[in-house]
Amino acid sequence: MKTIAEKIIEFNSSLKFAGGLPAGINIMNPFNDEYILKLSSEFYYKYYNDDSPRHIILGINPGRFGAGVTGIPFTDTKRLKSECGLPFSGKETHEPSSVFVYEVIKAYGGPEKFYGDFYIGAISPLGFTITDSAGKLKNYNYYDSSALTAAVSDFILVNLRKQLGFGIKTDIAFCFGTGKNEKYLRTLNETYGFFNKIMALEHPRFIMQYKTRSKNSYVDKYLEAFSEIHTGKK
């Protein structure tokens, strides 16, 4: 029997998008880089090399300075080294979302405890980029245009099912994002019945960009939400 780590690594290494995208939008697949695939594999072997089911947390899609560089959702290179104890060779990246998530992880009891209970994935496991009018490369989300959402809808559905096949408990799922990401996930769930319950939390990026002064209250809110996997309260 394959461990969860082996299932995740196999999933990551086979990820590809073969469809067409709207003009100006490009796919971002960090796993095309052998070093990133190796780096992320070390992470998953460290924390997921067992067959114990987890609850899933679903973000939006990889960003350029987090999963786009490490292959691990909400984990930039600084947190990979300082919090997970894994080496990184290359340019360091700093992603505010990663800062917040690892504050939550620390408050939860640390990476081993947290990743023993949760798997963080994404609605779209591959990211997107666009070049703005000034020639700057920027992150783009699967829901930022209806044309892109339509183009990747089948890809999202297929790969969400694959992620659930890792060994995911479906009584409750957590969604990072209380706007379009939550709406899209709830619509999918209404159609396919993946989860009994979805709990949406403000996205870490939103918290770090707009709610920094009340960040600690959001850490508490996350912890209270995550406690439901233990208490089973409705």
N, C-alpha and C positions, 0 to 999 in steps of 0.2 A: 504493500500500500504506500502511495506517495504521501509525503508530509505536505503540510500547507505551504511551506517554503518552496518545495519542489514544484507544486502546482502554480504558485505565483510566478516563479522564475520562468517556467515554461510558457505561461501566459504572456509575460513581458517580452520574452525573446521572440514570440511569434506575432506580436502586434504589428499590424500594418493596415493602412487605409488605402483601398484600391479604387475608390470612387472619385468623382470629380468634385472640385470645390469652386465656389464663386470666385470670380476674377479678383486678384489682389490678396487672397487669403491662402496661406501656406500651412501645411501640416507640420507639427513639431513632434518628432519621434525620438526621444532621448536614447532609446534602446538600440538605435542604429549605431550608436557609439559603443564599441566593445568595452571601453573602460567604464562607462556608466553602467552597462549591463553587469559587469563584474562587481562594481562597487555596490550596486543595489542588491545583487545576489548575496554578498557578504552580510548585508543588513538582514535580509530575510532568513538566511541560515542562522543568524544569531538569535532572532526573536521568534521565528515561526517554524522551526525545525521539529514539529510535532504534529499531532492530528487532533488537537483540542479545538473545538469550534469557537469562533469569535463572533462578536457583533460588528456590523459594518458601519463605517462613517463614509459618507459620499460627499466629496468636494465637487468642484466644477470641472476643471481640466488642468493639466500641468501648466505651470508658469515657467518663465525662462530662468528664474533665479533660484527656484526650489527644485521641484521634481525634474525640471528641464535640464538640470546639471547633475543631480544625484540619482534620479530615477525613483525617488521615494517621496510620496506626497507630503507636502508641508515640512520638508526637511531640507534646509539649505546646507551648504558645506560646513559652515561654522558649527551648526547644531550637530551635524553628523560626527564631527570630531569631538566637540566638547561634551555633548550629552550621550552620544551613542558609543564613543570610544573607538570609532573607526577612522582609519587614516584616509586622507584625501590628498592627491597630488595634482595641483593645478591652481587656477585663480580662485580665491575664496569668494563666495557669494553671501550676501546678506538679504534675507527676505523677511519683512516684518511679520507676515503670516506665520512663518516658522518660529519666530521669537515667541509669539503668543501661544501657539500650540504647545511648545515645549515648556512654557510656564504652566500650562494646564497639566501636561504630562508629569512634571515635577510635583505639582500639588496632588496629583492622583496617586503618586507613590513611586514614580520613576518609570523609565522606558520598559523594563522587563515586566513590571506589573501591568502597565498600560497596554503594551502590545500583546500581552498574554490574554487580554480581554477584548481588544479591538483590532480590526484591520481597517486601515484608511485607504479607500479607493477614490474613484472619481466617476461622475456620470459619463464623461468622455475620458478614457484612459490615455488618449493622445491630446496634445495641445495644438494651438493655432496661433499664428502670428500675422501681422499686417504691417506694412510700411506706411507711415503717415505722410502728410504733405511736405513735411520738413525732412523726409528721408530717414526718419527714426523708426527702428524696428520695435514693435509693441506687441504685448500679449493681446490675444483676441479670444473671447469666450464663445462656446458653441451656441449660446443664445443671443449673441450680439446682433445677429441679423437672421430674419426668418429664412432667408435663402440658405444660410449655413446650417441652421437647425434642420431644415428639410434634407439637406445633403448628407448629414451624418446621423439621421434618426435610426436607420437600420443598423449602422455600426454601433451606436450606443446600446441598442436593445440586445444585440448579439453579445456584446462584451459585458453588459451588466449581468446577463445570465451566466456567463463564464465566471465572473467574479463571485457570484453566489455559489458556484460549484466548488469553491475552495474549501468550504466547510463553514458556512455562515449561518448563524441563528437568525431566523426570520420573524421572531416575535416583535422585534422593534429594530428600526434602522434610524440612524442619525444623519441629518443633512446639514452641511455647512453652507449657509445661505438662506435667508428668509424671504427672498424675492423670487427672481426668475428661476433659480436653481430648484428651490422648493416647489414652485408651481409645476415645473416640468416633471420632477420626480413624482409628485402626487398624481399627476395625470397618467403617467406610466403605471403607477401602482393601482389606480382605479381600473385600468384596463386589464392588467395582468396579475394583480393580486400577489405581488412579490412579498410584501410585508404586512403583518397585522397592524402595525402602527408606525408612523414616521414622526420623529421629533426634529424640528428644524431649529437651528441655532444661528445667531448672527455670524456672518462670515468673519474669520480672523482678520482678513484684510480690512474689512469695514471697521472693525473694532480698533485696529491699530491706526487707521487713517482718521477716523472721526470721533472715536470714543476713548482715546488714550487715558484721559483723566479718570475715567470710571472702569479702567481695564480690570481691576481686581474684582469688581462686582460681576464682570462677565466670566472671569475664571470660576467664581463661585457658581454662577448660573450653569456653566458647562459641567462642573462637578455634580451639581444637583441632578442635571439631566442624565448624566452617565450612571448615577446611583440607581436608576431604574432597572438596570440589568441585574442588580443584586436584590432589590426589594420587590420587584414585580408589581409595583404600585401603578395604578392606572392614571 
